[in-house]
Amino acid sequence: MSARDRFHLKKFSYHGQLSIVVSDTGTGLPALLPLLYLQTWGLSKAINTVQQHMVSVCQWYNYWQQKHNRSFDEELFESFQPGFPLLTPLQALDAAHVDYPGFVIFIDSGKKLTDDPWREDYRPEIADRTRDVRLSCLTQFLLFLARRYVSSRYTQLTSREQKMTLDSYRVRFHGARREACGRLNTRQGQPFSKGSEGQLVVRERSLNAAEVKAIALCSRPSTSKQDNPLNPWQKHVDNKQKSVLQVRNHLIIRLLLHYGLRIGELLLLRTKSLVPYASGSGQALAITTYDGAGDPRKVAPRLKNAWSERLLELASEDIKLWELYVDHLRGMPSPPHPFLLVNTRKNHGPLSMRAAQNVFDDLYRTLQQHFPGLCSVELGGTLTALHAHMFRFTWATDTFEALVEQDGCDFETAKDRLRQLGGWSQTSPMPQKYAARYISKSANAANLRRLKAQRRMSAQSQEKQMEPEYR
């Protein structure tokens, strides 16, 4: 945001959790509607998710201020007589729908009101993916306002008229977003990207078998009996911490790959998160929120939603690795906080989000060095980056396939089980996406089997036709 903008983002702490609000520099107070949105929807969300939405809402408010010389809050409160503000939500939502294309131009042109995006020499100033996120967040905010204010409390509509009006706004705002995305070419095919020299890179966001095998080879810790020269964590200021670093990072990768944890869930794990499983056999990982004190991180991790709390039974080898790290390597004396993963500095503070991403940056550099065929587009590789969430995609893809092919689940049962294991809400579309991915994969495999069978039958037919010539 530039200095001339009326609205800016302001961070604040709420019950020990960091959050963000849209602040009005004219009054020194938070903007009303974004504050209601934050209170209703955002306080239970992770800080990165809240920031994404508040950036979009803040840009919308600055766009509205520049174009109409008034705030969007003021648009909702029309004063028809002195001292008597009248709430006009329908007029404000209609005006927002009319100005939706203008906002698209505003963010696409670097927050300018005069640029024309349809001229031939026009070049957008933001990435396609960023623009699409901005429009998605704004649409969600406007639909929140529609659900809140299209009611008998704020309008004179009957219940039937309220439903019809709300459905109308939902269709209109989603339609405006789709139209803007189509005209500005914001949604490229997700499986495709361009490498250097224009090569087409085709891949899913999950890791394939070769990539998983290479990651496992590199992340395996060295032992007194067998050194692992591929391990990227060979050096440390304190040589005693080298084995601690290798075991900790190996545990991180196994927990993400085998159980599909989100990065925030991983960083929230405590030493006591390993609990006896309800069935009485084995132990389970308890994914829960943390309400206590003692988290010194500037951006404390949080669960994505209420469905994220769950129990995940651990394999015996992962239990042994957990106990090895906690009992012998985590820190002596014991760190003054309950979190499982700690840094290797003297304070043994809890691992931060940035430090966790550094683990995958180090690992990717090692993959580039020792497995260039996986990473280099010129050599046929497609792994152009490595992020923590790619392990969750891999886990979900493999788990859905196992539920269908090994456990014999039908698609609906498999989606329900995947939803429970992955901590998705009842309305989340993610399990359906993995089901569609499985259908595509199995359909392609069936098509290749058919072609192979046809080639075999054709070869056998040709052999039979040639047999009389040799008699």
Summary of the structure (lengths in Angstrom):
residues: 471
radius of gyration: 27.3
end to end distance: 87.2
largest distance: 110.1
contacts: 1327
relative contact order: 0.07
helix: 55%
strand: 10%
